[in-house]
Amino acid sequence: MGFARSAGDCSVRWMRAVRGVALAAACCRAFVLPTKPRHPSLSRAAARDAPENDVYDVVICGAGPSGLSLASACARRDLSVCVVDPALDKPWPNNYGVWIDEVEPLGYGDCCDAVWRESSVVFEDAGAGDLANVTLRRPYGRVDRIALKRRLVDECGPSTVFVSEGARRVDHRDDAPSEVSLDGGSSVRGLAVVDATGFKRKFVEHAAAFDPGLQVTYGALLDVPGGHPFPLDKLVLMDYRDGYLGDDAAAVKRNERFPSFMYVMPLSERKIFFEETILASRGAGKE
């Protein structure tokens, strides 16, 4: 997050904006398939332009779950907000899962398109000396990405400005608002700028080289004509078994260096989502 204080009469407003963003960030909780074509139900978010002379309390770069959750929370605190994202009218590309008992208190329990009453964690086949497998009797849901994005956009209210362009550069100044330059050549200004562009953190300046650990996932939504064997009321949250590697010594070594698990969402008798996840580590997915 970057802040820039404006001169003179903007200083009090700058402090209000910074406090508002901090409170909003503390109070909102965001949820952590190929991108679909533009969806008309999301077009409202892309329909507005930002006047270049305006100075917003908060400019948010990125309209994913975190960016829009923060925008909604800031709007509830009467902060002027501008959200900048080149894909405002498209569904989010990622597949998100949530614990139902965490999203229902936030009012988003109905923004799931599938719910499983149990989740299983599988470590090894049930043999002597193997780790015990676990069944979690805690409902888990798949986020309806279109419904949740639409809800968050609506919660931002008519006073929030959405700009359907990518942010190219952020310039901070000591005596004026920060300026966010856009891909189309225009710019927007804000007293506080929030980088919600994802794990790359495009606009965050780091004191040392940015070398984060990454969690790499590979997912596929499949239609199985003959049906799949997974029960529809149970999610496979993590399956760590590695028997499928067989006698491939190189693959076994890689798996020891970067352990992975399978994640399975049975959606119907034929439709099922599989995802292989490599645990967070530096260099994950490169070998």
VOBA-1610 file (N, C-alpha, C; in pm, whole numbers, padded with zeros to 5 digits, always signed):
BEGIN
Met+00085-00117+00000Met+00000+00000+00000Met+00089+00123+00000Gly+00060+00220-00087Gly+00139+00342-00088Gly+00051+00460-00054Phe+00105+00556+00019Phe+00031+00674+00059Phe+00106+00798+00010Ala+00031+00902-00024Ala+00094+01030-00056Ala+00011+01140+00007Arg+00074+01231+00080Arg+00002+01338+00148Arg-00001+01460+00057Ser-00116+01523+00044Ser-00129+01645-00033Ser-00100+01764+00056Ala-00075+01878-00006Ala-00037+01997+00069Ala-00156+02060+00138Gly-00126+02134+00242Gly-00221+02224+00306Gly-00353+02163+00343Asp-00459+02205+00271Asp-00594+02169+00313Asp-00626+02023+00291Cys-00539+01945+00228Cys-00565+01802+00206Cys-00511+01716+00320Ser-00433+01772+00411Ser-00367+01690+00511Ser-00465+01620+00602Val-00570+01691+00647Val-00670+01628+00733Val-00744+01520+00657Arg-00777+01547+00532Arg-00847+01448+00450Arg-00758+01327+00425Trp-00627+01352+00408Trp-00534+01241+00388Trp-00533+01149+00510Met-00528+01207+00631Met-00529+01126+00752Met-00661+01048+00763Arg-00772+01112+00726Arg-00902+01043+00729Arg-00901+00926+00631Ala-00844+00948+00513Ala-00840+00841+00413Ala-00756+00724+00461Val-00638+00754+00519Val-00549+00648+00566Val-00616+00569+00678Arg-00678+00640+00773Arg-00747+00570+00882Arg-00862+00488+00827Gly-00934+00544+00730Gly-01048+00471+00673Gly-01006+00343+00603Val-00896+00350+00528Val-00845+00230+00459Val-00802+00126+00562Ala-00733+00171+00667Ala-00687+00076+00769Ala-00805+00008+00837Leu-00908+00085+00871Leu-01026+00026+00935Leu-01099-00068+00840Ala-01111-00024+00714Ala-01180-00108+00616Ala-01107-00240+00594Ala-00973-00230+00584Ala-00895-00352+00563Ala-00905-00446+00682Ala-00914-00390+00801Ala-00925-00473+00921Ala-01061-00539+00932Cys-01164-00473+00879Cys-01300-00524+00897Cys-01346-00614+00783Cys-01286-00601+00664Cys-01332-00684+00552Cys-01242-00805+00541Arg-01303-00919+00507Arg-01228-01043+00488Arg-01259-01094+00349Ala-01157-01106+00264Ala-01178-01150+00127Ala-01143-01297+00114Phe-01199-01362+00013Phe-01173-01503-00010Phe-01051-01522-00104Val-00974-01598-00028Val-00871-01639-00118Val-00923-01764-00166Leu-01004-02178-01375Leu-01074-02216-01499Leu-01049-02109-01607Pro-01037-02125-01694Pro-01005-02022-01792Pro-01102-01906-01783Thr-01055-01786-01818Thr-01142-01669-01814Thr-01251-01681-01917Lys-01374-01655-01873Lys-01487-01663-01964Lys-01501-01532-02041Pro-01583-01530-02150Pro-01607-01406-02222Pro-01675-01304-02132Arg-01684-01181-02178Arg-01747-01076-02101Arg-01887-01116-02059His-01921-01082-01938His-02051-01122-01883His-02136-00997-01863Pro-02254-00987-01927Pro-02333-00863-01920Pro-02373-00824-01780Ser-02386-00920-01687Ser-02430-00886-01551Ser-02324-00811-01474Leu-02199-00810-01525Leu-02093-00737-01457Leu-02061-00606-01526Ser-02136-00570-01632Ser-02098-00455-01714Ser-02110-00324-01640Arg-02191-00314-01534Arg-02205-00187-01463Arg-02071-00138-01410Ala-01987-00232-01372Ala-01859-00195-01313Ala-01766-00130-01414Ala-01790-00152-01542Ala-01698-00100-01643Ala-01755+00021-01715Ala-01869+00071-01671Ala-01943+00169-01749Ala-01908+00313-01716Arg-01816+00336-01622Arg-01793+00472-01576Arg-01650+00517-01604Asp-01635+00648-01622Asp-01503+00707-01642Asp-01468+00792-01520Ala-01339+00805-01494Ala-01294+00885-01379Ala-01248+01022-01427Pro-01312+01130-01382Pro-01265+01264-01418Pro-01122+01285-01368Glu-01034+01335-01457Glu-00893+01344-01422Glu-00867+01448-01313Asn-00956+01543-01295Asn-00932+01648-01195Asn-00972+01606-01055Asp-01043+01496-01041Asp-01087+01452-00909Asp-00970+01394-00830Val-00974+01412-00700Val-00879+01348-00610Val-00960+01257-00518Tyr-00937+01127-00527Tyr-01013+01030-00448Tyr-00945+01006-00314Asp-01024+00971-00216Asp-00965+00929-00090Asp-00879+00805-00111Val-00930+00710-00190Val-00861+00583-00211Val-00869+00543-00358Val-00757+00508-00416Val-00753+00446-00548Val-00706+00302-00528Ile-00785+00206-00575Ile-00754+00064-00559Ile-00718+00006-00695Cys-00596-00044-00709Cys-00551-00106-00833Cys-00577-00257-00823Gly-00680-00303-00892Gly-00714-00444-00887Gly-00855-00465-00834Ala-00935-00544-00907Ala-01074-00569-00869Ala-01099-00718-00848Gly-01004-00785-00784Gly-01028-00923-00742Gly-01108-00924-00614Pro-01121-01039-00549Pro-01197-01045-00424Pro-01146-00948-00318Ser-01015-00936-00303Ser-00961-00847-00202Ser-00985-00701-00237Gly-00958-00664-00362Gly-00976-00526-00403Gly-01120-00479-00391Leu-01215-00561-00435Leu-01355-00521-00429Leu-01408-00526-00285Ser-01359-00620-00204Ser-01400-00622-00063Ser-01355-00495+00007Leu-01232-00452-00022Leu-01182-00329+00038Leu-01259-00208-00014Ala-01290-00206-00144Ala-01367-00094-00200Ala-01503-00084-00134Ser-01570-00198-00114Ser-01700-00200-00048Ser-01690-00147+00094Ala-01587-00193+00167Ala-01571-00149+00306Ala-01539+00000+00314Cys-01458+00051+00220Cys-01427+00194+00218Cys-01551+00276+00186Ala-01632+00228+00090Ala-01754+00300+00055Ala-01849+00309+00173Arg-01855+00204+00255Arg-01942+00207+00373Arg-01895+00311+00474Arg-01769+00350+00464Arg-01715+00453+00554Arg-01712+00591+00489Asp-01790+00604+00380Asp-01808+00732+00310Asp-01678+00787+00253Leu-01586+00699+00216Leu-01466+00742+00146Leu-01494+00742-00004Ser-01438+00839-00075Ser-01450+00838-00221Ser-01348+00740-00276Val-01395+00650-00364Val-01312+00537-00408Val-01311+00529-00560Cys-01195+00499-00617Cys-01183+00467-00759Cys-01115+00331-00771Val-01178+00240-00843Val-01124+00105-00864Val-01078+00094-01008Val-00953+00052-01029Val-00893+00043-01161Val-00860-00102-01191Asp-00915-00155-01300Asp-00887-00295-01337Asp-00926-00314-01484Pro-00842-00380-01566Pro-00876-00398-01708Pro-00982-00505-01734Ala-01018-00585-01632Ala-01113-00695-01653Ala-01235-00680-01563Leu-01283-00557-01546Leu-01395-00533-01456Leu-01521-00608-01497Asp-01544-00626-01628Asp-01667-00688-01675Asp-01652-00836-01703Lys-01546-00898-01649Lys-01525-01042-01667Lys-01530-01113-01532Pro-01576-01237-01530Pro-01569-01314-01404Pro-01423-01335-01364Trp-01401-01350-01234Trp-01266-01383-01188Trp-01222-01517-01248Pro-01095-01531-01286Pro-01051-01655-01351Pro-01027-01771-01255Asn-01005-01744-01126Asn-00966-01850-01034Asn-01086-01924-00976Asn-01059-02045-00928Asn-01159-02125-00859Asn-01139-02105-00708Tyr-01241-02054-00638Tyr-01227-02023-00495Tyr-01315-02115-00411Gly-01261-02160-00298Gly-01337-02237-00202Gly-01337-02167-00067Val-01445-02183+00010Val-01457-02114+00139Val-01527-02204+00240Trp-01496-02183+00369Trp-01571-02248+00475Trp-01702-02170+00495Ile-01813-02242+00493Ile-01944-02177+00501Ile-01961-02100+00632Asp-01908-02153+00742Asp-01925-02083+00870Asp-01842-01955+00878Glu-01754-01933+00781Glu-01679-01808+00777Glu-01745-01704+00688Val-01811-01748+00580Val-01871-01650+00488Val-02014-01611+00526Glu-02085-01701+00594Glu-02224-01667+00631Glu-02232-01545+00722Pro-02145-01531+00824Pro-02153-01409+00906Pro-02124-01281+00828Leu-02055-01293+00714Leu-02026-01177+00631Leu-02139-01147+00534Gly-02239-01236+00528Gly-02352-01215+00439Gly-02333-01269+00299Tyr-02232-01354+00278Tyr-02204-01406+00144Tyr-02229-01557+00132Gly-02303-01613+00225Gly-02329-01756+00220Gly-02403-01800+00096Asp-02484-01709+00039Asp-02560-01744-00081Asp-02480-01722-00209Cys-02353-01684-00197Cys-02268-01665-00314Cys-02181-01788-00340Cys-02234-01905-00308Cys-02169-02032-00339Cys-02259-02111-00432Asp-02202-02174-00532Asp-02283-02253-00625Asp-02275-02403-00597Ala-02199-02443-00497Ala-02194-02583-00453Ala-02147-02586-00309Val-02204-02677-00228Val-02166-02690-00087Val-02153-02839-00054Trp-02046-02874+00019Trp-02025-03011+00063Trp-02031-03013+00215Arg-02097-03112+00272Arg-02115-03116+00418Arg-01991-03168+00489Glu-01904-03242+00416Glu-01783-03296+00476Glu-01664-03274+00383Ser-01545-03270+00443Ser-01421-03261+00367Ser-01326-03367+00420Ser-01252-03428+00331Ser-01157-03531+00374Ser-01014-03487+00347Val-00924-03525+00437Val-00780-03505+00421Val-00717-03644+00424Val-00654-03683+00313Val-00599-03818+00298Val-00447-03808+00293Phe-00381-03876+00387Phe-00235-03874+00392Phe-00175-03997+00323Glu-00223-04113+00359Glu-00170-04237+00303Glu-00281-04341+00300Asp-00257-04450+00227Asp-00352-04560+00232Asp-00354-04617+00374Ala-00468-04667+00414Ala-00485-04710+00554Ala-00411-04840+00581Gly-00280-04829+00599Gly-00198-04946+00631Gly-00135-04931+00769Ala-00072-05034+00817Ala-00007-05029+00948Ala+00101-04922+00948Gly+00096-04834+01047Gly+00195-04728+01061Gly+00169-04604+00977Asp+00064-04606+00895Asp+00032-04490+00813Asp-00032-04380+00899Leu-00018-04257+00852Leu-00086-04146+00919Leu-00237-04163+00909Ala-00307-04124+01015Ala-00452-04137+01015Ala-00514-04032+00922Asn-00607-04075+00838Asn-00680-03982+00753Asn-00785-03909+00837Val-00830-03794+00786Val-00917-03707+00865Val-01041-03672+00784Thr-01157-03673+00851Thr-01281-03622+00793Thr-01326-03502+00873Leu-01341-03389+00805Leu-01384-03265+00869Leu-01533-03247+00844Arg-01611-03250+00949Arg-01756-03230+00934Arg-01786-03080+00947Arg-01742-03009+00848Arg-01754-02864+00843Arg-01787-02826+00699Pro-01905-02774+00672Pro-01946-02745+00533Pro-01849-02651+00462Tyr-01826-02683+00337Tyr-01730-02610+00253Tyr-01799-02580+00120Gly-01776-02461+00065Gly-01845-02424-00057Gly-01753-02374-00166Arg-01800-02382-00290Arg-01730-02321-00403Arg-01794-02188-00432Val-01712-02084-00442Val-01762-01949-00466Val-01819-01939-00607Asp-01940-01883-00616Asp-01997-01844-00744Asp-01930-01712-00781Arg-01833-01719-00870Arg-01749-01601-00897Arg-01828-01485-00957Ile-01928-01516-01039Ile-02009-01409-01098Ile-02097-01345-00991Ala-02161-01427-00909Ala-02252-01375-00807Ala-02179-01291-00703Leu-02062-01338-00656Leu-01991-01264-00553Leu-01934-01134-00609Lys-01881-01137-00730Lys-01828-01014-00788Lys-01939-00912-00807Arg-02055-00958-00856Arg-02169-00868-00872Arg-02212-00809-00740Arg-02216-00892-00634Arg-02256-00845-00502Arg-02161-00737-00451Leu-02031-00761-00463Leu-01934-00665-00413Leu-01939-00535-00492Val-01957-00545-00624Val-01969-00424-00705Val-02091-00343-00661Asp-02204-00412-00640Asp-02325-00344-00596Asp-02306-00279-00459Glu-02233-00346-00370Glu-02210-00291-00236Glu-02126-00164-00240Cys-02047-00147-00346Cys-01965-00026-00356Cys-02050+00099-00376Gly-02173+00081-00425Gly-02265+00194-00437Gly-02234+00283-00557Pro-02325+00375-00585Pro-02310+00461-00704Pro-02197+00562-00694Ser-02146+00589-00574Ser-02041+00690-00561Ser-01902+00636-00595Thr-01886+00504-00601Thr-01757+00445-00637Thr-01740+00450-00788Val-01625+00496-00832Val-01595+00505-00975Val-01512+00385-01016Phe-01553+00319-01125Phe-01480+00205-01179Phe-01419+00244-01313Val-01293+00214-01330Val-01222+00244-01455Val-01172+00113-01514Ser-01218+00081-01634Ser-01184-00046-01698Ser-01054-00034-01778Glu-00947-00005-01708Glu-00813+00002-01766Glu-00714-00054-01667Gly-00598-00095-01717Gly-00493-00140-01628Gly-00412-00024-01575Ala-00362-00036-01453Ala-00272+00064-01397Ala-00130+00035-01446Arg-00062+00138-01493Arg+00072+00121-01550Arg+00182+00164-01455Arg+00158+00270-01380Arg+00261+00323-01291Arg+00195+00401-01178Val+00259+00402-01062Val+00211+00483-00949Val+00325+00575-00907Asp+00295+00705-00902Asp+00392+00805-00859Asp+00345+00868-00729His+00430+00861-00627His+00398+00920-00497His+00475+01052-00481Arg+00409+01150-00422Arg+00471+01281-00400Arg+00448+01324-00256Asp+00540+01402-00205Asp+00528+01450-00067Asp+00431+01566-00054Asp+00411+01643-00164Asp+00331+01764-00155Asp+00207+01762-00242Ala+00167+01645-00287Ala+00049+01634-00374Ala-00002+01492-00368Pro-00128+01470-00411Pro-00181+01333-00412Pro-00099+01240-00502Ser-00105+01113-00473Ser-00041+01013-00559Ser-00115+01007-00692Glu-00041+00973-00797Glu-00100+00966-00931Glu-00082+00826-00988Val-00192+00768-01034Val-00189+00636-01096Val-00207+00653-01246Ser-00102+00621-01322Ser-00108+00631-01468Ser-00171+00505-01526Leu-00262+00523-01621Leu-00338+00411-01678Leu-00287+00375-01817Asp-00320+00255-01859Asp-00271+00205-01988Asp-00317+00292-02105Gly-00435+00352-02092Gly-00488+00433-02202Gly-00430+00572-02212Gly-00341+00609-02121Gly-00278+00739-02127Gly-00330+00840-02026Ser-00446+00815-01965Ser-00499+00906-01864Ser-00445+00867-01727Ser-00492+00935-01624Ser-00446+00904-01489Ser-00554+00939-01389Val-00544+00883-01269Val-00633+00916-01157Val-00545+00947-01037Arg-00596+01031-00948Arg-00518+01072-00831Arg-00590+01033-00703Gly-00513+00997-00602Gly-00571+00956-00476Gly-00481+00990-00359Leu-00544+01010-00243Leu-00467+01035-00122Leu-00404+00907-00069Ala-00465+00795-00098Ala-00407+00664-00064Ala-00424+00574-00184Val-00321+00497-00215Val-00325+00402-00326Val-00302+00262-00269Val-00389+00170-00304Val-00378+00032-00256Val-00347-00060-00374Asp-00242-00138-00361Asp-00205-00236-00463Asp-00277-00366-00433Ala-00381-00397-00511Ala-00455-00522-00497Ala-00442-00602-00627Thr-00323-00597-00687Thr-00302-00661-00816Thr-00265-00808-00804Gly-00260-00862-00682Gly-00231-01003-00667Gly-00092-01028-00612Phe-00046-01153-00625Phe+00079-01190-00559Phe+00200-01117-00617Lys+00191-01064-00739Lys+00305-00995-00798Lys+00328-00858-00734Arg+00225-00801-00674Arg+00237-00671-00607Arg+00311-00572-00697Lys+00251-00540-00809Lys+00317-00462-00914Lys+00371-00329-00865Phe+00303-00267-00770Phe+00338-00129-00735Phe+00394-00114-00594Val+00427-00225-00530Val+00486-00219-00396Val+00637-00214-00409Glu+00699-00117-00344Glu+00844-00105-00345Glu+00902-00183-00227His+01000-00269-00256His+01059-00356-00154His+01201-00311-00123Ala+01237-00316+00005Ala+01372-00278+00046Ala+01475-00380-00004Ala+01435-00504-00016Ala+01523-00610-00067Ala+01457-00675-00188Ala+01530-00760-00256Ala+01475-00829-00373Ala+01349-00906-00334Phe+01246-00895-00417Phe+01119-00960-00389Phe+01127-01105-00437Asp+01138-01197-00342Asp+01154-01338-00374Asp+01060-01420-00286Pro+00930-01415-00313Pro+00834-01482-00225Pro+00827-01631-00250Gly+00778-01704-00151Gly+00741-01842-00175Gly+00609-01845-00249Leu+00594-01937-00340Leu+00474-01946-00421Leu+00405-02080-00401Gln+00272-02077-00408Gln+00194-02200-00409Gln+00138-02214-00550Val+00181-02318-00620Val+00144-02335-00760Val+00032-02438-00771Thr-00071-02405-00849Thr-00182-02498-00867Thr-00211-02518-01016Tyr-00256-02638-01048Tyr-00298-02672-01183Tyr-00436-02736-01171Gly-00537-02672-01230Gly-00673-02722-01214Gly-00740-02749-01347Ala-00843-02835-01344Ala-00920-02867-01464Ala-01063-02903-01424Leu-01158-02847-01496Leu-01299-02882-01480Leu-01334-02983-01588Leu-01375-03103-01546Leu-01396-03212-01640Leu-01542-03256-01644Asp-01583-03301-01762Asp-01713-03364-01780Asp-01685-03511-01814Val-01721-03600-01721Val-01691-03743-01737Val-01817-03813-01787Pro-01823-03852-01916Pro-01946-03908-01972Pro-02003-04026-01894Gly-01916-04115-01845Gly-01965-04231-01771Gly-01984-04207-01623Gly-01959-04084-01579Gly-01970-04054-01437Gly-01838-04079-01365His-01819-04011-01252His-01698-04026-01171His-01732-04100-01041Pro-01633-04152-00969Pro-01661-04234-00850Pro-01671-04156-00719Phe-01661-04023-00720Phe-01656-03947-00596Phe-01797-03915-00545Pro-01822-03931-00414Pro-01954-03896-00358Pro-01978-03745-00369Leu-02102-03708-00399Leu-02133-03567-00425Leu-02139-03483-00298Asp-02150-03544-00182Asp-02164-03467-00059Asp-02033-03454+00019Lys-01922-03492-00044Lys-01794-03489+00027Lys-01685-03432-00063Leu-01617-03331-00013Leu-01506-03269-00083Leu-01376-03338-00042Val-01284-03356-00136Val-01149-03399-00103Val-01066-03271-00090Leu-01039-03231+00032Leu-00967-03106+00056Leu-00819-03123+00025Met-00761-03235+00068Met-00619-03261+00042Met-00599-03412+00033Asp-00537-03458-00073Asp-00499-03599-00088Asp-00350-03602-00119Tyr-00271-03641-00019Tyr-00125-03637-00030Tyr-00065-03766-00086Arg-00145-03867-00115Arg-00088-03995-00159Arg-00007-03977-00288Asp+00106-04048-00296Asp+00194-04035-00412Asp+00219-04167-00483Gly+00132-04264-00461Gly+00150-04394-00525Gly+00148-04387-00676Tyr+00083-04283-00731Tyr+00072-04270-00877Tyr+00210-04246-00942Leu+00311-04208-00860Leu+00444-04183-00916Leu+00516-04313-00949Gly+00471-04422-00888Gly+00530-04552-00919Gly+00678-04559-00889Asp+00753-04614-00984Asp+00898-04633-00966Asp+00979-04521-01030Asp+00916-04411-01062Asp+00987-04299-01125Asp+01068-04225-01018Ala+01196-04260-01003Ala+01279-04206-00896Ala+01292-04054-00905Ala+01304-04000-01025Ala+01318-03855-01041Ala+01191-03783-00996Ala+01075-03842-01030Ala+00949-03781-00990Ala+00930-03788-00839Val+00971-03900-00780Val+00961-03913-00634Val+01049-03809-00565Lys+01170-03787-00619Lys+01261-03689-00561Lys+01203-03548-00571Arg+01146-03516-00687Arg+01084-03384-00704Arg+00968-03365-00607Asn+00892-03473-00588Asn+00776-03465-00499Asn+00819-03446-00354Glu+00933-03500-00317Glu+00985-03480-00182Glu+01032-03336-00164Arg+01088-03280-00272Arg+01135-03140-00265Arg+01017-03043-00264Phe+00917-03070-00348Phe+00798-02985-00357Phe+00674-03072-00340Pro+00634-03103-00216Pro+00517-03189-00195Pro+00391-03127-00255Ser+00303-03213-00302Ser+00178-03164-00360Ser+00062-03249-00311Phe-00057-03193-00323Phe-00177-03268-00289Phe-00284-03243-00395Met-00378-03336-00404Met-00490-03323-00497Met-00612-03270-00422Tyr-00687-03187-00491Tyr-00806-03120-00435Tyr-00920-03153-00532Val-01031-03206-00481Val-01137-03255-00569Val-01272-03199-00526Met-01341-03133-00621Met-01476-03082-00599Met-01573-03157-00690Pro-01647-03256-00640Pro-01750-03322-00722Pro-01871-03229-00734Leu-01904-03187-00855Leu-02009-03087-00876Leu-02141-03148-00921Ser-02137-03261-00990Ser-02257-03333-01032Ser-02214-03476-01063Glu-02307-03557-01110Glu-02273-03695-01142Glu-02164-03703-01248Arg-02158-03604-01336Arg-02058-03607-01445Arg-01952-03499-01432Lys-01984-03387-01373Lys-01892-03274-01369Lys-01810-03277-01240Ile-01678-03256-01255Ile-01590-03261-01138Ile-01469-03171-01162Phe-01425-03104-01056Phe-01308-03016-01064Phe-01192-03079-00989Phe-01079-03095-01058Phe-00956-03146-00997Phe-00852-03035-00994Glu-00773-03034-00888Glu-00662-02939-00881Glu-00547-03002-00806Glu-00428-02993-00864Glu-00306-03037-00797Glu-00234-02914-00745Thr-00200-02913-00617Thr-00141-02797-00553Thr-00002-02831-00499Ile+00096-02751-00538Ile+00231-02763-00484Ile+00241-02668-00366Leu+00282-02719-00251Leu+00288-02637-00131Leu+00380-02517-00149Ala+00349-02410-00077Ala+00424-02286-00089Ala+00573-02307-00062Ser+00654-02266-00156Ser+00800-02275-00142Ser+00865-02192-00250Arg+00988-02154-00230Arg+01062-02082-00332Arg+01108-02180-00439Gly+01085-02142-00563Gly+01122-02230-00673Gly+01017-02332-00708Ala+00899-02328-00642Ala+00795-02426-00668Ala+00749-02417-00813Gly+00733-02532-00876Gly+00681-02536-01012Gly+00784-02511-01120Lys+00909-02483-01082Lys+01012-02451-01182Lys+01093-02574-01221Glu+01084-02680-01140Glu+01162-02800-01170Glu+01075-02908-01233
//
